[in-house]
């Protein structure tokens, strides 16, 4: 287990998501220095951003807590919010842009997360949603 | 987010600098809306200086596309970087939106549209 980790709590505001995304990206780049990891880190940061955006838009929580930690080749992003259970949203599929003439403007976030990470773990207890994203980001140097 | 506006004939070149994300999409939508209010309906969005885009940014691109095609215009998303292009690709938005890997390819798409419209008349 790598000792480096990040714990941030922020009020639900998209500007705070921007700042947190930059902090996540910097720490990941620091831990996984090899060039091959760059695009995997970008994918991981995008998935983390989508989950934070969802929390800002839909959770109704006054505070959003996030954790970033590492284990060998893997990066983990955990987000915790108080409020109603939201796991049914995780079953959402990508809007079918290729099949129809419809052009939806929203509904891509969760599908993008599913596409970009290696696993998603969701737990709900004590009135808290806890979502953990795991991504293999290759070897460290 | 910063905007830079230029012209190439009848085509507006709208340059974006910054991230196209949930915190900035209203600014982008406002810029597009200002241009359409002035009857500029052919826009090439220069995305070469957009570092990062999330699904809200994608949604704003789709909204701009719908707005402009609804006015018989067109928007071309030019020079997206690899990570931005990946969003277009994995959501399959690249099948519906006009995406150009270079500015010259973007201009060519407008010319193709003009030729196609002339043929229909």
Interface residues (C-beta under 8 A of the other chain):
Chain A: X14 X15 X17 X18 X21 X39 X42 X43 X45 X46 X49 X50 X53 X56 X57 X94 X95 X96 X97 X98 X103 X104 X105 X106 X108 X109 X111 X112 X115 X116
Chain B: X19 X21 X22 X23 X52 X54 X55 X56 X58 X59 X60 X62 X63 X65 X66 X82 X83 X86 X87 X90 X91 X92 X93 X95 X96
